[in-house]
């Protein structure tokens, strides 16, 4: 992941102010935040979706073994 210096971040902020204006910047920030949250939750669903059926089948095996006494 790239590392940005303080001067690079300030330059990006100034460019964003010039491009979008101070009125639209908070709205743009909220939209970017929502997008990152949705991507993160989607990634968790994909990763968690693969593990979920295995965990439930494992718990079913444990319940069956408890019922049969094995």
N, C-alpha and C positions, 0 to 999 in steps of 0.2 A: 504494500500500500504506500502511495507516495506521501512524503512528509512535506508540509508547507511551512514556510517561514512566516513570521508575523507580517513582513512587508508584502508577501504574496497574498495573504488573506485580506489585508487592507486594500490592495489593488483590486481583488475580486469584488469586494464590497462596493468600492467606488464605481466599478464598471456596472454592477447590478443596479446601483442608484441611477446611473446615467441611462441605462437601457430601459428600466421599468418605472422609474420615478418613485418618490417616497410614498405615494398613496397606495401603489400596487404591491410594494415589497412585503408587508405583513401577510397579505392574502397569498402571495406566492410562497412564502415560508410555510404557511399552514398547509398548503396543497402539497408541498414537498414532504412535510412531516407525515401527512396522512398516507402518501404514497409509500414512504419507507415503512410505516407501521403495517400497511397491507401486505407489502412484500415479505416482511419479517414473519407475519402470522401465516402467510401462505407457505413459506419455507418450513415453518414449524409443523404445519399440517402434513406437508409432503414427507418430511422426515419422521414425524410421529405416526403418520398413517401406516408406514411400513412396520413399525414396531408394535402397534396396537393389536393387530390380529394375533401375532405371536404371543403376546402377553396374555390375551384372553384364552388362547388354546392351552397355554401352559397352566393357567388357573383352572381350566376345566379338567385337565389331567390330574391336578392335585385334588380337586373335589372328588373325582371318581375314585382315586386311590384311597381317600379318606373313607368313602362310603363302603368300599369293598374290604377295607382293612389291610390293604397291601402297602 
